[in-house]
């Protein structure tokens, strides 16, 4: 017999708050998909459409006419996001492992310096980044996007917390006593046990890189090398803005993120809750 769940008034209020918050967050996504299937006239009408239409193919055609490099822009976004994620996972896991397991001079001071970079607004780094990329001759190249994001303070913090709470020191000492080298210990013992944290960090890094707008705006020159957010922003130039085409492009661009989030959501929840459960 199915057990009936009875909620008290406090739980009902919490449920309603969560439901309203979910509607507020999902509303823009829903209307983005709806507007992608309507013409500009329908989108700008009062009241606007609330259900799907039949203009998606026409909007995609307009998008490809105005952005002939759209698929290339999508490829650049994929390439940069994947390389950024791989580099961030590698360097952040190494740094997190060092901070969590080794004792060395000025360790706490160095970790505080790394964490203090979280307080610096990202916009302040735009000018130095541009000067460095110009000095190296990397302007208008994808490495100007993924190298500055190769290691993040948030990733170091996340990996350090997870490794220090989830991996026993005795396991590492046993591996060393058996003759396992330091990098081999990291490769064969630590990495397999950090799956939830790696999944969480990978998902956060991929989404951050995919949605990055300011850095491509500064370092990319040719439209062919634009990332998707920058290319879609270029449609909002002079003249009538093709909102239907922009929403169609945004729907195509957000589809990979939804697929990745669905596949990695379990890892994300495990990574977010592991530290809380294990103290």
Secondary structure, DSSP 8 states (H G I E B T S, - for coil): --------HHHHHHHHHHHHHHHHHHHHHHHHHHHTTS-HHHHTSSS---S--S-HHHHHHHHHHH-TTHHHHHHHHHHHHHHHHHHHHHHHHHHHHHHHH---TTHHHHHHHHHHGGGS-GGGHHHHHHHHHHHHT-TTSTHHHHSTTSS-HHHHHHHHHHHHHHS-HHHHHHHHHTT--HHHHIIIIIHHHTHHHHHHHHHHHHHHHHH--HHHHHH--SGGG--HHHHHHHTSSSS---HHHHHHHHHHHHHHHHHHHHHHHHHHHHHHHHHHHH-
